[in-house]
Amino acid sequence: MNNKTIKCRDCGKEVEVKLSNNPRYKRKYCDKCSKERKKSWDNLWKVKIEDCEDEE
């Protein structure tokens, strides 16, 4: 496996990540931000229409 230094799109830190031999998707986030994004995505079903703001 190869190691590559990336700049996280959320926090801006440069981190070294392990890449597999044939990656399907390029890494864009550090592990911490990636976990937070996954948690938010998993809880997306809990958002109700009443929680959203109107633009009016």
C-alpha positions in Angstrom: 0.0 0.0 0.0 1.1 3.5 -0.7 1.0 6.5 1.6 0.0 9.9 0.3 -0.2 13.3 2.0 -3.6 15.1 1.4 -5.1 18.3 2.6 -8.4 17.8 4.3 -11.2 19.8 2.7 -13.0 20.4 6.0 -10.3 21.3 8.5 -7.4 22.1 6.1 -4.9 19.9 8.0 -2.4 18.0 5.9 -2.5 14.3 6.9 -0.9 11.2 5.6 -3.3 8.5 4.5 -2.9 4.9 3.3 -4.1 4.2 -0.2 -5.0 0.8 -1.5 -3.6 -0.6 -4.7 -6.8 0.2 -6.7 -8.7 3.0 -4.9 -12.3 3.6 -6.2 -12.4 7.1 -4.7 -9.7 9.5 -3.8 -9.5 10.5 -0.1 -10.6 14.1 0.5 -10.9 14.2 4.3 -8.9 13.3 7.4 -10.1 10.4 9.5 -11.7 12.7 12.1 -13.7 14.8 9.6 -14.6 11.6 7.7 -16.1 10.1 10.8 -18.1 13.3 11.5 -19.4 13.4 8.0 -20.5 9.7 8.1 -22.3 10.3 11.4 -24.1 13.3 9.9 -25.0 11.3 6.8 -26.3 8.4 8.9 -28.6 10.7 10.9 -29.9 12.6 7.8 -33.1 10.6 8.0 -34.0 12.2 11.3 -34.3 15.7 9.8 -37.9 16.8 9.4 -39.3 19.3 7.0 -40.2 21.6 9.9 -36.5 21.8 10.9 -35.5 23.4 7.5 -35.6 27.1 7.1 -37.7 28.9 4.5 -35.9 31.4 2.3 -38.8 33.9 2.4 
